[in-house]
Structures are given as C-alpha cells and as structure tokens.
C-alpha cells in the first residue's frame, strides 16, 4: 500500500527534470479526503540545491561511497519490491516527469477500512516517455498475472489492472492509470482517480487545497512566496492519516483498545492539520523548515477550556524566559526547553489515563490512594507537589565515551514556582514521601544534595553494557546471545533513573553522572549558554522570527548522530538504548515478541567518524503558540563556517565543541 508514497522518495534521491509546471497544482487534484500528502514541485531544483548542502556533499564524499552503494542497492531492492504491484521499477520513471510530483494517502469513505493511495506526475514535455512507461507497466503487470480492463471516461481512457488475489485478503488489489493532457495519475481506487480527473479543469470545492486546514497551514507557512516556490511541501491530518495507514495494513486493533478512537474522544482531533515546507541551501541555511499546526478551539469545550477533555494538556504559553540556563553544561548534544501549563496538564491528564485504562475513575482512585492509604506515601499529589511547580521544562541529552548501546544520558528539569520561596523545601518533602515507599529506591548524595536512584532488580542474568572496542566486547563479538548472557553476573541492579531537588528545579535523570554535571559549578567556558555554535543558531532563529516562544530546541547534529553512527557501524543498533535507537527498534521490531531485531543495514563499510563529522552542523527550532495553533520554524547551519569550507577532519575528531569565531 505504500508503493505510491515511496515513489516520491526515489524521485528526490536520483531523478532530474525539466522545471516547467503546467498541470494544475496537485493540491487542487487530490480530494478533501486526503489525510497525508507530499509534493516535490521541482525535482531538478531539489536535487541540484541539495547537492550544494553539506549533507549532499557527504553523500558524494569518496569515503562514503562503499556504504552508499550498498545502502542504495538495499533501498532500490525494497522500493522495487514495493513497485512490483504497479509493474515497474522506480528508476523507470526517469525522464517521464516534467514538473511537480506528488503522492498522498487518502480515506475516501468514513468506514473504518477505507484507504487509498494516489500519485500525480506533471509530464509536460514528456508525453512520449509517459506513453512508453505505460506500455512497459502493461507488459510487466500482465506478466505477473494481472487482469487488464479499460474504461472510457469522456476522452480519457482508464486502464485498470486487477492483481492476483493474495492469501488472507478479502478483495484483490488494483492499479489504475490515466494519462490526461500533461498529467499522469495513478491510484489503487477507481473512484479516487476519476475524481482527480474531474478536477483537472480547475480548482474544485472538494479538493485538498480547498479545505480550511490546508488553507490555514499554507497561509502561515508560505506567506508571500508562491506555494510551488519551495523544494518540498507536505500536509497531514494526524489521526486521519493514522487511521488510513492502519486500514492499509490490515486494520487490526491491538489488545481490543482502539487508541485512535480514544484520542479522538479525548479531543485530539482538534489538531485538524499539520503542514509545511522544506528548503535546501537557502541563504545561510543548509536546511530551512517551516510548518504550522492548525488546532482551533473546540466549540464543544467547557467554559474556561480550549479543547475537550485531555487535549487541554496542550497549553504551551509563549514567554521571553527561554534563554539557556547557566547550569546547562557545554557537553550536551541536544537541548530542549519549553513553557507548559503543568497545573492544567495535571488537571486534565486523568481523563486520558482512564481512557487508556478502559476504567473510568482509575486515575482519581490512584491519586486518592496515594493520600489515604496508610501503607502509601500519604501525599496529596496536587497540593504538595504539582502546585509548587513552575511552567518551564528543560531536557538535555549527551553521551559518554567510548560509545556503547547505553551511552546516551537524558535529564529533565522542571522549574519550581519562582514566586514561591518555600517551593524547593515543599517539593523535596513531597519527593521524600514518595521515595520512602519506593522499594527499589536508594538514598544517595549528588554534589551535596539529597537524591534517590531507582533501580530495576532482576533475578535473571543481564547482558553487560560492553564498551565498543573494549577487550571484553571484542572477545564476545559474533557470539550468540546465550553465550553473552552466560558471562553476565547472575543478578544485577540496573539503575533506571535518579531524582533530586536542587537549584530551584525538580530534576530527573537516567544517569547520576549527568545530574552531577548539572549541579557542579561551572566557569563560562563550560556553560552551553556561552557556546559559539549556540550563538550562531540563536542569531539565525531570531532572523526567522524567534522572540517570545513556547519551545526552543538546539542540537549539535554531529554529537547527536555520533552514537547512532558507531552503533550502526558495529551492528549494534538493535541493542541501542539511545532515543533514536529505541525508536528504530520499535518501528522495525520483529513480529515475534521478545525476539531481537536484526540490523538490516551493513555498517561495516562506514568510514571512521572523524572523517565525516565536519559535515554535520548545529541546528535549532522555535515554536510560537497562536490562538489557532503553533507556528514552527527551524534551520540547520554549516559545521563551523570558515570561508564556506569544512574544517579538517582531525579538528572535529572526538566530538570537539570548539567553534570558529
């Protein structure tokens, strides 16, 4: 079902085109039932400008070629496997398009199992190539056993291929093509394709471009620039897209709880649309992204609320208070800070908790039990803890060296109410109450502050966190998991997280060492706030409009990518405990529960990190809350600019943080 969507990726990576767009903009062809849409207005321009960025130069660096060739073959195989259904390899489209290429996921009907995909290609000046491609598709699909039928729609001919029935599928899949003038349209749903043909004459009231969410997003993101004057455009209706994708994948709901239905009932359907644009090599920006989340107030909301039920947790006030704190160490790879109305979030969280627990009143019972149970902490969570919190939340990420699967460290600090002079003592008292009944908590001291580490005890052997390139790792590399477990200690105490209250913050961390780094006194050179790369990013974001924001994000992409790179190179991504690693492992998890994912990409051909670290520059993003949503802008800059040249690899080896003045 993802065949048509994947085609756009192939277009972006390798094809060239004549930059003349004559067909109507794709948003005027796709129906209002489109739930996810992506458009490349000018593939040739995208390809050329991407090559000018450091990321583009990275791909063409000779040291990356062995890996890129191997990766390219794997991607091509996967794309071609997906393309079998349409009877073509995606490379067959080279030379066919003459302008915009767009694809989308649709939900044509309200029923749960409704889904469709569609693709439009502007073939201006390439009609002969398009006709030749259709002939090739015809030959390939017939050879695969597809049944061909033709249908006239005015002067246009629809060619419909019904593919052989797959096991376990109720209805056969179809591939439908039509070439009308300078527009090639394909879909797996005849009604969708016919509707798109009907919109070729001009703008229609039932198109994606005519919907209120799309128009609101476009107005915020594109401003005075023409919508086609960009490298990449996209739009998604989050819950609708998730529902259509689920239907395309079989429509099964795990464990009986329909999470998407639950999110709708909890008010999150108020996020009616998210969309944006991405530009490469735009002035000082290697990458410039702008997007908007359209989420107007729900008319069904109670007085004093903006949304229905749990969606009210989405309250992120703007402020001029988001400068980097002096306690943040200059060793971080990523930094996020935001303003969040935590009291309102706590007030409305129970509704969401009960919905997912499928038992109304569960949250109130838990919170009430914390106060009334004589064997519990006997704490009023709202009055003794939540009421004393401020609204600023900060998260930082770094990693230790040498890199290993558990090297990434994460810390979250919640500012206490600055107007409450007794807040720190009150919150500390609340944490003490909670920790005294936590059987896996142990009192410790961190830089002179009372703290607790909370562990997970196991009676089974634990695979040790072996450091890459250590003698222990080398000795075990290539051995079966059972052999590795056999050398592990029979019972280990694995630290999950630690907590303390200090310097006006409630602090949680995955590693005691990172909390210690935060609490230590620092000279100016050791503070992130004085880093030159941060200053460059902040200057760029201010030019883009950053002022009173609700979110600010800063990342050193070289440091952020380094752990993933090394784990990939060593074939350890399935064991990764980094944020990115966990995400990938969840997405690509094996169907069998408890089975370790197999790394599909061969990282052995990757070069040494020091040879390519200079291609990854600093990046930042800001968010501003508005009456009807959130405006998001961000950029990626070059790594340590100096007359436009990369620094020598040895100058960035080891993740050095020094920035050129």
Protein Blocks (a to p, Z undefined) as FASTA:
>chain_A
ZZmmmmmmmmmmmpccddddfbdcfklmpcfklcbdcddfblmlmmmmmmmpmklmmmmp
mklmmmmmmmmmmmmmmmmmmmmmnopafklmgokagbdcddddddfbfbfklccddddd
dfehilmmmmmmmmmmmmmmmmnopacddddehjbccddddddddehiabdcddddddeh
jaccddfbfklmmmmmmmmnoccfkbfklpmklmmmmmmmnmmacfklcfbdcdddfklm
mmmmmmmnnopaehhiafklmmmmnopmmmnbccddddehehjbfbacdddddddddfkb
cehiabecjllmmcccddfklcccfklcckbfbdcdddddfklmmmmmmmmmmmmnopgh
klmmmmmmmmmmmklnopafklmmmmmpcfbdcddddddddddfklpccdddddddfklm
klmmmmmmmmmmmmmmmmkbccddeehiacdddddddfbdcdddddehiaklmmmgopaf
klmmmmpcfbdcddfbdcddeehiacddfbfklmmmmmpccdfklpmklpfklmmmmmmm
mmnopabdfbdcdddfklmmmmmmmmmmnopmmmpcbfklmmmmmmmgcfbghiacddfb
dcklpccfklmmmmpccddddddddfkbccdddddddehieehiacdfklmgghiabdcZ
Z
